[in-house]
Amino acid sequence: MKTLYSNFFFVLVFYCISLCATCSERITRELVFIENGKLQLGFDKGNGSLIVYNDLVNPHSFIEKRAVTGLPWEINFYNHEEEEKKDKIIPTSFNYMKPEPFTLILNWSDFSGNENKNLKITAIVTLDSKKALSYWSITAKGIKGKQIQSIIFPKIEGIAEIGNEKLAFPHWMGQLINDPRSVLSKRGTKSIDWNYPGPLSMQCIALYDKNRIGFYASCNDSLAYTKNFSYTLDTLNTLTYKLTNYPSLDSTLDSYTIPYEATVGSFKGDWINAAEQYREWGVKQKWSRESRFPNKVVPNWLENTALWVWNRGMSDNVLTPAVELKQKLELPVNVIWHWWHGCSYDEGFPEYFPPREGGKSFIDAVSSAQQNGVNSMVYMNQLQWGDDTESWEKEQPSNFAVKDINGNMLSHTYNIFTGKSLTNMCMGTSFWRNKYASLCDRAVNTYQTNGVYMDQACTHRRCYDSNHSHSIGGGNYWVTSFGKLTNQIRSKVSDKNNPAFAGEGCGEVFLPFLDAMLTLQVSRERYAGVGEWETIPFFQAVYHEYALTYGSYSSLVTPPYDELWPKEYSPKETEQLLDADFNKQFLMEQARAFVWGMQPTIANYHSFLNSERAEEIDYLLDIAKLRYQALKYLLYGEFCRSPQTDYPEEEIKISKLSIYAGRKGKSVTTFNKKVSLLYSGTWKAKDNSVGIALASISNDTLPVHFSINSEDYKLSDKGKIYITTTNGKELLGSYSNGLINVEISLQPRGLCIVEIVPSV
């Protein structure tokens, strides 16, 4: 009996302790809510922490409360005595106001430390009246005499595991990571971050389980301020999402408001749904309205390019094979031309002139190619200056180089063969803009090229040199200065050769300035190997109608080696056939580019490939021909979701190798990867018809069957179905009552466009 009472007493005590703990939690975590029927946010009334983030339509709680330890913001001040010191900013007072049902105003004040006695932080969180979205803004007051190094806002802690998670982000063209928490757990920092504008081409990331729910984060910054997006994994396996904002350093300000809002919400679906949501905002922005491509100011020859040849070296290694390929294809072929310049690549910039084969020989070769219908875009880096060059000593450009917060120049050694570095020049200085514009002037006007590939164009740097005519550190001066640069270039160059100016990577804010964007991620395995990621056409899903994208490292031979680099590292043979085991990788890259609406490109092309790799070259040429018959979809169309079908897979050999041969003895690294044997991309034309591009890389005939509803593509409920191949176009049948059924067989390595043409 004594034991029974003892056990009962123990249980009662445990229950009381648990009840008290629950009561304590209720006291300390008393919440104030805002909700709109779709999204519910709950903040701690005691300190303003974000504790609840719930989707109400697809019931889901995103936040694990016990993982929330801080506030939804963090502010860091720069301290001149200690490098980028981050003061611990702790408020002791918090209050809130709810002026209307969808809006919450959060105020923090009475900060610890005498140096922050005047600091006040005010955040405004507003729910969209119709969507599962929230908008976040923040102001810091009482900051006079201090310089803000960064403001992290919003900072959302405790994002619990959703399920079968994927993380989609527009790293250049786009990437998809499966099981991101597992990937982050293997990183030393347990984090992943992206810089905008730059490698992050759009202000949008999505974490989701397509069958359950998704966490959507974006930004409505229409003026291209510098910022970072990031996810960090903690010991509880929850994620913290951060948007890090970088204001310009200005100690005269007493108040600073971030000049845009962060957007956070939820969605149901996958990365395509996230892209569609972002597209609603993105296509309304100034960069879309002023994009060169839809406004018909892109040179005609660039827009009409059927195939790019990306070769390096003298004109007989670049222009001659391109002319031969054009004659074989009988469609427009143009070139991206590296190593034409008189300096060693990745060390001698910007000493491009005269061309390495001599001025007269170069001009004659360019002119001859143009007469044969081949135009050339030559390489010139728009950011770097070699700091071991004669011009560096003579012109003293260091005063106009990018400086970090401690006054150091940003230099990097790209050329592992010479060990010589390049230094970043500041786009915010008229000195550098004048210098680069004069180089473009010579390339087009003197040497008669058809334009310039501006390497590293879709990036930016934060410069802290107070002697430059721009705001210090953060801000948006880089993009506005790049706009000044391209305007200056176009004011100098002659229209005689109808010049084009293209950039590396892609970026929404650069759409008004560049004629085309190089999207190399279509062949990412070739330079990054095989990992937990997949390339996705995220950027094209949003901006295909506004951006002309091209480019690929896709090659059938080993890379070249610059003849101006040290002879001791030069391999005995360059641009020799890669092993035939990697042929299917080439097909995969070309199939992706085709169905994702890109202008196809081959790197390191030579005429011997027509016989040595006949099937692969024929596949590429067939892609170029078929694409040319379907430009209203693949060049001018709007990205759509492709119909669901079973895509067979196969494990293939993947080659990872540098774009340069040698690499100090390193050769091809081989991976095995399971890939799809059938690729598809769906596009809606201006005339309301839909084109579905299909590309097989299989050695066998593939049956293809899918059914779709016309309402999904906003088509009328009846119409006709056609199929276009390189052999022509034929009627497959018709559809009615909104039900579209397609059943075809693709021949080995087959290509086609299935067209759905609704009745008027």
C-alpha positions in Angstrom: 0.0 0.0 0.0 2.9 2.3 0.9 4.4 1.7 -2.5 1.1 2.4 -4.2 0.7 5.8 -2.5 4.4 6.6 -3.2 3.8 5.9 -6.9 0.6 7.9 -6.9 2.4 10.8 -5.2 5.2 10.7 -7.8 2.8 10.7 -10.7 0.9 13.6 -9.1 4.0 15.6 -8.6 5.2 15.0 -12.2 1.7 16.0 -13.5 1.8 19.2 -11.4 5.3 20.0 -12.6 4.3 19.4 -16.2 1.2 21.6 -15.7 3.2 24.4 -14.2 5.7 24.1 -17.1 2.7 24.4 -19.5 1.3 27.4 -17.6 4.7 29.0 -17.7 5.0 28.4 -21.4 1.6 30.0 -21.8 2.6 33.0 -19.7 6.0 33.5 -21.5 4.6 32.7 -24.9 1.4 34.6 -24.9 0.9 35.6 -28.5 -0.5 38.3 -30.7 -1.8 37.0 -34.0 -2.6 38.3 -37.5 -4.3 36.1 -40.1 -6.1 36.4 -43.4 -7.8 33.1 -43.7 -4.8 31.6 -45.5 -1.8 32.5 -43.3 -1.5 33.0 -39.6 1.5 34.6 -37.8 1.9 34.7 -34.1 4.4 36.9 -32.2 5.4 36.7 -28.6 3.8 39.5 -26.7 6.7 39.6 -24.3 9.6 40.1 -26.7 8.3 40.0 -30.3 9.7 36.7 -31.3 8.0 34.9 -34.2 6.6 31.8 -32.7 3.8 30.7 -35.1 3.8 30.5 -38.9 0.8 28.5 -40.0 -0.8 27.7 -43.4 -4.5 27.7 -42.8 -5.7 26.4 -46.2 -3.3 23.4 -46.2 -3.1 23.0 -42.5 0.6 23.1 -41.5 2.7 24.6 -38.8 6.1 25.7 -40.1 7.8 26.6 -36.8 9.1 24.4 -34.1 8.5 26.7 -31.1 11.3 25.3 -28.9 13.9 26.2 -31.6 13.0 29.9 -31.5 15.6 31.6 -29.3 15.9 35.1 -30.8 14.1 38.0 -32.4 13.0 38.2 -36.1 15.8 40.7 -36.8 19.4 41.3 -36.1 21.4 44.5 -36.5 25.2 44.8 -36.8 27.2 48.0 -36.5 30.6 48.5 -38.0 33.3 49.3 -35.4 36.4 51.0 -36.8 38.5 49.7 -33.9 37.6 46.1 -34.5 37.1 44.5 -37.9 33.4 44.2 -38.6 32.6 43.9 -34.9 29.1 42.7 -34.3 27.8 44.4 -31.1 25.3 42.4 -29.1 22.2 44.4 -29.4 19.7 43.4 -26.7 16.4 45.3 -26.3 14.8 45.4 -22.8 11.4 46.9 -23.9 8.9 45.7 -26.5 5.4 46.8 -27.5 3.2 46.3 -30.4 0.2 47.8 -32.2 -2.4 46.2 -34.4 -3.9 49.1 -36.4 -5.9 46.8 -38.6 -6.6 43.1 -38.8 -3.8 42.3 -41.4 -1.1 44.6 -39.9 1.1 44.4 -36.9 3.6 47.0 -35.8 6.4 45.8 -33.6 8.6 48.1 -31.5 11.8 47.4 -29.6 13.6 50.0 -27.5 15.7 50.5 -24.3 18.8 48.6 -25.6 21.6 47.5 -23.4 24.8 49.5 -23.6 25.1 53.2 -23.4 26.2 53.4 -27.1 22.8 52.1 -28.1 20.6 54.1 -25.7 18.8 56.0 -28.5 18.3 53.0 -30.7 14.7 52.0 -31.6 13.7 49.2 -34.0 10.3 49.2 -35.7 9.1 46.4 -37.9 5.8 46.3 -39.8 4.4 42.9 -40.9 1.4 42.9 -43.2 -0.6 40.1 -44.6 -1.8 40.1 -48.2 -5.5 40.4 -48.4 -5.9 37.5 -50.9 -2.8 35.3 -50.8 -0.8 33.3 -48.3 1.9 36.0 -48.3 3.3 38.4 -45.7 5.3 41.6 -46.3 8.0 42.7 -43.9 9.6 46.1 -43.5 12.0 47.5 -40.8 13.3 50.9 -39.6 16.2 51.6 -37.3 16.1 55.0 -35.5 18.6 56.7 -33.2 21.6 55.6 -35.2 23.4 58.9 -35.7 27.1 58.5 -35.4 26.9 54.8 -36.1 27.4 52.8 -39.3 25.1 49.8 -40.0 27.2 46.9 -41.4 24.1 44.8 -42.0 20.5 44.3 -41.0 19.2 40.7 -41.0 15.4 40.9 -41.5 13.4 38.8 -41.5 15.1 36.2 -39.5 12.8 33.2 -39.2 14.0 30.5 -36.8 12.8 27.0 -36.2 11.5 26.0 -39.6 10.7 22.3 -39.0 11.1 19.6 -41.5 8.3 19.5 -44.0 8.6 16.0 -45.3 10.2 14.9 -48.6 12.0 18.3 -48.9 13.5 20.0 -51.8 15.2 23.4 -52.0 14.9 25.4 -55.2 16.8 28.6 -55.8 17.8 30.5 -58.9 21.6 30.1 -58.6 22.1 31.6 -62.1 19.7 29.5 -64.2 18.5 27.4 -61.3 19.3 24.6 -58.9 17.3 22.0 -57.0 18.6 20.3 -53.9 17.1 17.1 -52.6 17.0 16.6 -48.8 18.6 20.0 -48.1 19.0 19.4 -44.4 21.2 16.4 -45.0 23.2 18.4 -47.5 23.6 21.3 -44.9 24.6 18.9 -42.1 27.7 17.9 -44.1 28.9 21.5 -44.4 31.2 23.0 -41.8 29.1 26.2 -41.6 25.8 24.2 -41.8 24.6 27.0 -44.1 24.0 28.0 -47.6 23.8 31.5 -48.9 23.3 33.4 -52.1 24.3 36.9 -53.1 22.0 39.2 -55.1 22.4 40.6 -57.6 24.8 38.0 -58.8 24.8 34.2 -58.6 21.2 34.6 -57.3 19.6 35.8 -60.5 16.2 36.5 -58.9 15.0 37.3 -55.4 13.1 34.1 -54.7 13.8 30.7 -53.0 11.4 27.9 -52.2 11.6 25.0 -49.7 8.9 22.5 -50.2 7.4 19.0 -50.3 5.3 19.1 -53.4 2.7 16.8 -51.9 2.3 18.8 -48.7 3.4 22.4 -48.4 6.1 24.9 -49.3 7.8 27.8 -47.6 8.2 30.7 -50.0 10.7 33.6 -49.5 11.3 36.5 -51.9 11.8 40.2 -52.0 10.0 43.1 -53.8 13.2 45.1 -54.3 12.7 46.7 -57.8 16.0 48.8 -57.5 18.6 46.1 -57.1 20.0 46.7 -53.6 22.7 44.3 -52.5 21.6 41.5 -50.2 22.1 37.9 -49.2 19.5 35.1 -48.8 20.5 32.1 -46.6 19.4 29.0 -44.8 21.2 27.6 -41.7 20.7 24.3 -40.0 20.8 24.1 -36.2 21.3 21.2 -33.7 17.5 20.6 -33.5 17.5 19.9 -37.3 15.4 23.1 -37.9 16.3 25.8 -40.4 16.7 29.5 -40.0 15.9 31.7 -43.0 17.7 35.0 -43.2 17.6 38.0 -45.5 20.7 40.0 -44.9 20.5 43.6 -46.1 23.5 45.8 -46.6 22.9 49.5 -46.3 25.5 52.0 -47.4 27.7 53.3 -44.6 26.5 56.8 -43.5 27.0 57.9 -39.9 25.1 61.2 -40.5 21.7 59.4 -40.7 19.6 59.2 -37.6 17.1 56.8 -39.2 17.3 54.1 -41.8 14.5 52.2 -43.4 15.2 49.3 -45.8 13.9 50.6 -49.1 12.0 47.4 -50.0 9.9 44.7 -48.4 10.7 41.1 -47.8 8.0 38.6 -48.8 7.4 35.4 -46.9 4.6 33.0 -47.5 3.5 29.5 -48.2 2.4 27.6 -51.3 1.3 24.2 -52.5 3.2 22.6 -55.2 6.8 22.6 -56.5 9.4 25.0 -57.8 7.3 25.7 -60.9 4.5 27.0 -58.7 7.0 29.1 -56.8 8.3 30.5 -60.1 4.7 31.3 -61.3 4.1 33.2 -58.1 7.3 35.2 -58.5 6.6 35.8 -62.2 3.4 37.6 -61.3 5.6 40.3 -59.6 8.7 40.1 -61.7 7.2 40.7 -65.1 5.6 43.9 -63.9 9.0 45.5 -62.9 10.9 48.1 -64.8 13.6 45.6 -65.9 10.9 43.6 -67.7 9.3 46.6 -69.3 12.6 47.9 -70.5 14.1 44.5 -71.4 15.9 44.7 -74.7 14.7 41.4 -76.1 10.9 42.0 -76.1 11.4 45.7 -77.1 13.1 44.5 -80.3 16.4 46.4 -79.8 18.5 43.2 -79.8 20.4 42.9 -83.0 18.6 40.7 -85.6 21.6 38.5 -86.2 21.8 37.7 -82.5 18.1 36.9 -82.2 18.2 34.7 -85.4 21.2 32.7 -84.3 20.5 29.0 -84.8 23.7 27.7 -83.3 26.7 29.1 -81.4 30.3 27.9 -81.8 32.4 28.6 -78.7 36.0 28.2 -79.7 39.3 29.7 -78.6 42.4 30.9 -80.2 43.3 32.2 -83.7 40.7 32.9 -86.3 41.5 29.7 -88.2 40.5 27.7 -85.0 37.4 29.8 -84.5 35.9 31.4 -87.6 36.9 28.8 -90.1 35.2 25.8 -88.5 32.1 28.0 -87.8 31.8 28.9 -91.4 32.1 25.3 -92.4 29.4 24.4 -89.8 27.1 27.1 -91.1 27.4 25.7 -94.6 26.5 22.2 -93.3 23.6 23.4 -91.2 22.3 26.0 -93.7 21.1 28.2 -90.8 22.8 31.1 -89.0 25.8 30.1 -87.0 27.8 32.7 -84.9 30.7 32.5 -82.6 31.7 33.4 -79.0 35.4 34.0 -79.3 37.9 33.6 -76.5 41.7 34.0 -76.7 41.6 36.3 -79.7 43.4 39.0 -77.6 47.0 39.8 -77.4 47.3 39.1 -73.7 47.4 35.9 -71.7 44.0 34.8 -70.6 43.0 35.4 -66.9 46.1 37.5 -66.2 46.8 40.1 -68.9 43.5 41.9 -68.9 42.7 44.6 -70.1 45.6 44.6 -72.6 43.5 43.0 -75.3 44.9 44.9 -78.2 46.3 44.3 -80.7 44.8 40.8 -81.4 47.4 38.0 -81.0 47.4 37.2 -84.7 47.9 40.8 -85.7 45.5 43.6 -86.5 45.2 43.1 -90.3 44.9 39.3 -90.2 42.2 39.6 -87.5 40.2 42.2 -89.4 40.5 40.3 -92.7 39.3 37.1 -91.0 36.4 38.8 -89.2 35.3 40.5 -92.5 35.6 37.2 -94.4 33.5 35.4 -91.8 30.8 38.1 -91.9 30.6 37.8 -95.7 29.9 34.2 -95.1 27.2 35.0 -92.6 29.1 34.3 -89.4 29.3 37.0 -86.8 31.6 37.1 -83.8 31.2 38.2 -80.2 34.7 38.6 -78.6 35.6 38.1 -75.0 36.5 41.0 -72.7 36.1 40.8 -69.0 34.2 43.9 -67.7 35.5 43.7 -64.2 39.2 42.6 -63.9 42.6 44.3 -64.3 45.8 42.2 -64.1 47.9 43.7 -61.4 51.1 42.4 -62.9 50.6 44.1 -66.2 52.5 47.0 -67.7 49.2 49.0 -67.9 48.7 48.5 -64.1 52.0 50.3 -63.5 51.5 52.9 -66.2 47.8 53.9 -65.6 47.8 53.4 -61.8 44.2 52.0 -61.7 44.5 51.0 -58.0 42.7 54.2 -56.9 39.7 53.0 -58.9 39.7 49.4 -57.8 37.0 47.9 -55.5 38.0 48.2 -51.8 36.8 46.1 -48.9 35.7 47.6 -45.6 39.3 47.7 -44.4 40.6 49.5 -47.6 42.1 46.4 -49.3 41.7 45.7 -53.0 39.8 42.5 -54.0 42.2 40.4 -56.0 41.9 36.8 -57.0 44.2 34.3 -58.8 42.2 32.5 -61.6 45.3 31.5 -63.6 46.8 28.6 -61.8 49.5 28.2 -64.4 51.1 31.6 -63.8 49.9 32.4 -60.3 49.3 36.0 -61.3 46.1 37.7 -60.1 43.3 39.9 -61.3 42.0 42.9 -59.4 38.3 43.9 -59.3 37.7 47.4 -60.7 34.9 49.5 -59.4 31.9 50.0 -61.7 30.9 53.1 -59.7 33.9 55.0 -61.0 33.9 56.9 -64.3 37.5 56.0 -64.7 36.7 52.3 -65.2 33.6 52.9 -67.2 35.6 55.1 -69.6 38.4 52.5 -69.8 36.0 49.6 -70.6 33.9 51.6 -73.0 37.0 52.6 -74.9 38.0 48.9 -75.2 34.5 48.1 -76.6 34.9 51.0 -79.0 38.2 49.5 -80.4 36.8 46.0 -80.6 33.8 47.0 -82.6 34.9 50.2 -84.5 38.5 49.4 -85.1 38.6 45.6 -85.3 35.1 45.3 -86.8 33.7 42.6 -84.5 30.0 42.2 -84.0 30.0 42.7 -80.3 31.5 41.8 -76.9 30.9 39.1 -74.4 31.2 41.0 -71.1 32.5 38.3 -68.7 31.3 38.5 -65.1 28.7 41.1 -66.1 25.7 39.8 -64.1 27.5 40.2 -60.8 28.3 43.1 -58.4 30.7 44.0 -55.7 30.4 46.1 -52.5 33.0 48.8 -52.6 34.0 50.8 -49.5 36.3 53.4 -51.1 35.0 56.8 -49.9 36.9 58.5 -52.7 34.7 57.0 -55.3 31.6 58.8 -56.5 29.1 56.3 -55.1 27.6 55.4 -51.7 29.9 53.5 -49.5 29.5 49.7 -49.2 26.0 48.6 -49.7 23.3 50.2 -51.8 22.4 49.8 -55.5 25.0 51.9 -57.3 26.6 48.9 -59.0 23.7 48.1 -61.2 22.9 51.7 -62.0 26.5 52.2 -62.9 26.5 49.2 -65.1 23.5 50.8 -66.9 25.6 53.9 -67.4 28.4 51.7 -68.8 26.3 49.9 -71.4 24.7 53.2 -72.4 28.2 54.7 -72.8 29.4 51.8 -74.9 26.4 51.9 -77.2 26.9 55.6 -77.7 30.5 55.0 -78.9 30.1 51.9 -81.1 29.1 52.1 -84.8 25.8 50.5 -85.9 27.6 49.2 -89.0 28.1 45.8 -87.6 24.9 45.8 -85.5 26.9 45.0 -82.3 25.6 42.9 -79.5 26.7 42.9 -75.8 26.1 39.8 -73.7 26.9 38.9 -70.2 28.0 35.9 -68.1 25.2 34.2 -66.1 21.8 35.7 -66.0 20.1 38.3 -63.8 16.7 40.0 -63.8 18.1 43.5 -63.1 20.4 43.3 -66.1 17.7 42.7 -68.7 17.6 46.3 -69.9 21.3 46.4 -70.4 22.3 43.1 -72.0 21.3 41.6 -75.4 21.9 38.0 -74.3 22.8 36.0 -71.2 25.2 33.0 -71.0 23.5 30.3 -68.9 26.2 27.6 -68.5 24.3 25.6 -65.9 22.8 23.5 -68.6 26.1 21.7 -68.5 26.9 22.1 -64.8 28.0 18.5 -64.3 30.9 19.2 -66.7 32.5 21.8 -64.4 31.0 20.8 -61.0 30.7 17.1 -61.1 27.7 15.2 -59.7 26.2 16.2 -56.4 22.9 16.4 -54.5 21.6 19.1 -56.9 19.9 19.2 -60.2 19.9 22.0 -62.7 16.4 23.5 -63.3 15.3 26.3 -65.7 14.1 28.5 -62.9 15.1 31.7 -64.6 13.5 30.7 -67.9 10.3 29.8 -66.0 10.0 33.4 -65.0 11.8 35.5 -67.7 12.0 33.4 -70.9 10.0 36.0 -72.9 12.3 38.7 -71.6 15.7 37.2 -71.9 17.7 35.6 -74.8 19.7 32.8 -73.2 22.4 30.7 -74.8 25.7 28.9 -74.0 27.0 25.6 -72.9 30.3 23.9 -72.1 29.0 20.9 -74.0 31.9 19.5 -75.9 33.1 16.3 -77.6 36.8 17.0 -77.2 39.3 17.8 -74.5 39.8 21.5 -73.7 42.3 23.8 -75.2 45.3 25.5 -73.6 46.3 29.1 -74.1 49.5 29.3 -76.1 50.6 32.3 -74.0 50.5 30.3 -70.8 53.7 28.6 -69.5 54.9 25.9 -71.9 55.8 23.4 -69.0 52.1 22.9 -68.2 50.9 22.5 -71.8 49.7 19.0 -72.6 51.1 17.2 -75.6 47.7 17.2 -77.2 44.7 19.4 -76.8 41.2 19.3 -78.3 41.4 15.6 -78.9 38.3 13.3 -78.8 36.9 12.6 -75.4 36.1 9.0 -74.7 32.9 7.8 -76.4 31.6 6.8 -73.0 30.8 10.5 -72.5 28.8 11.0 -75.7 25.5 10.6 -73.9 26.4 13.5 -71.6 26.8 15.7 -74.7 23.4 14.6 -75.8 21.9 15.3 -72.4 23.3 18.8 -72.4 22.0 19.6 -75.8 18.5 18.1 -75.1 18.2 20.2 -72.0 19.1 23.4 -73.8 16.6 22.6 -76.6 13.6 21.9 -74.4 14.4 24.7 -72.0 14.3 27.3 -74.8 18.0 28.2 -75.1 20.0 28.9 -78.2 22.1 25.8 -78.7 25.9 26.0 -78.3 28.8 23.6 -78.9 32.2 24.3 -77.4 35.5 23.5 -79.1 33.9 22.4 -82.4 36.1 21.1 -85.2 35.2 19.6 -88.6 36.7 16.2 -87.8 33.8 15.7 -85.4 31.4 15.4 -88.4 32.9 11.9 -89.0 34.4 11.0 -85.6 31.2 11.9 -83.7 28.7 11.9 -86.5 25.7 10.8 -84.5 26.3 13.5 -81.9 26.8 16.3 -84.4 23.8 15.2 -86.4 21.7 15.3 -83.1 22.9 18.8 -82.5 22.2 20.0 -86.0 18.7 18.4 -85.9 18.1 20.3 -82.7 19.1 23.5 -84.3 16.8 22.8 -87.4 13.8 21.7 -85.4 14.2 24.7 -83.0 14.2 27.0 -85.9 10.8 25.7 -87.0 9.4 26.4 -83.5 10.7 29.8 -82.6 7.3 31.0 -81.6 7.5 28.6 -78.7 11.2 28.1 -78.0 12.3 31.7 -78.5 9.2 33.8 -77.9 7.0 31.5 -75.8 6.0 31.6 -72.2 7.2 28.7 -69.9 4.5 26.2 -68.9 4.4 23.1 -66.8 5.0 20.0 -69.0 2.5 17.1 -69.0 3.2 14.3 -66.6 4.6 11.2 -68.2 6.9 8.3 -67.2 10.4 9.2 -68.2 12.8 6.3 -68.4 16.2 6.6 -66.8 19.6 5.3 -67.4 23.0 5.5 -65.6 25.5 7.2 -67.8 29.1 8.3 -67.6 29.7 12.0 -66.7 33.0 13.8 -67.3 34.1 16.6 -65.1 37.0 18.5 -66.5 38.2 22.1 -66.6 37.5 24.2 -69.5 41.3 24.4 -69.9 43.5 21.5 -70.6 46.4 20.7 -68.4 45.3 21.9 -65.0 48.8 20.9 -63.8 48.4 17.2 -64.5 44.7 16.8 -63.6 42.6 15.1 -66.3 39.0 14.0 -66.6 37.2 13.0 -63.4 34.5 10.4 -64.1 31.1 10.1 -62.4 28.1 7.8 -62.9 24.7 9.5 -62.8 21.2 8.3 -63.4 19.6 10.6 -65.9 16.4 10.9 -67.8 16.4 9.5 -71.3 13.6 11.9 -72.3 13.4 15.6 -71.8 10.4 17.9 -72.3 9.6 21.6 -72.2 6.3 23.2 -72.7 5.8 26.7 -74.1 2.8 28.9 -74.9 3.0 31.1 -78.0 1.5 34.6 -78.4 -1.2 33.1 -80.7 -2.4 30.9 -77.7 -1.1 27.6 -79.1 1.0 25.4 -77.0 4.2 23.6 -78.1 5.7 20.7 -76.2 9.3 20.0 -77.1 10.5 16.4 -76.6 14.1 15.2 -76.9 15.2 11.6 -76.5 18.8 10.6 -75.8 17.8 6.9 -75.7 19.3 4.3 -78.1 15.9 2.7 -78.2 12.4 3.7 -79.5 10.5 5.4 -76.7 6.7 5.3 -76.4 5.3 8.7 -75.2 1.8 9.0 -73.9 0.2 11.8 -71.9 -3.2 13.4 -71.3 -3.8 17.0 -70.3 -6.8 19.2 -69.8 -7.1 22.3 -72.0 -8.1 24.4 -69.0 -4.7 23.9 -67.5 -3.2 25.9 -70.4 -6.2 28.3 -70.7 -7.1 26.8 -74.1 -10.5 26.4 -75.7 -12.1 23.0 -75.3 -11.5 21.8 -78.8 -8.8 22.0 -81.4 -6.1 20.1 -83.4 -2.9 18.4 -82.4 0.2 18.4 -84.7 3.6 16.9 -84.5 6.7 18.6 -86.1 10.0 16.8 -86.7 13.0 17.7 -88.9 11.0 15.9 -91.6 8.1 18.4 -91.4 4.7 18.9 -89.8 1.8 16.6 -89.8 -1.6 16.4 -88.2 -1.9 13.9 -85.3 -5.5 14.4 -84.6 -8.0 16.6 -82.8 -9.3 17.0 -79.3 -12.7 18.0 -77.9 -14.4 18.5 -74.5 -11.1 19.9 -73.2 -9.4 16.4 -73.1 -6.1 16.2 -75.0 -4.5 12.8 -75.5 -1.2 12.3 -77.2 0.3 9.0 -78.0 3.5 8.8 -80.2 6.7 6.9 -80.5 10.0 8.6 -80.6 12.7 7.0 -82.6 16.2 6.5 -81.0 17.5 10.0 -80.2 14.3 11.4 -81.6 13.2 15.0 -81.4 9.8 16.6 -82.0 7.4 19.4 -81.2 3.9 18.4 -80.3 1.6 21.4 -81.0 -1.8 22.0 -79.5 -3.7 24.5 -81.6 -7.1 25.5 -80.1 -10.0 26.4 -82.2 -10.9 30.1 -82.4 
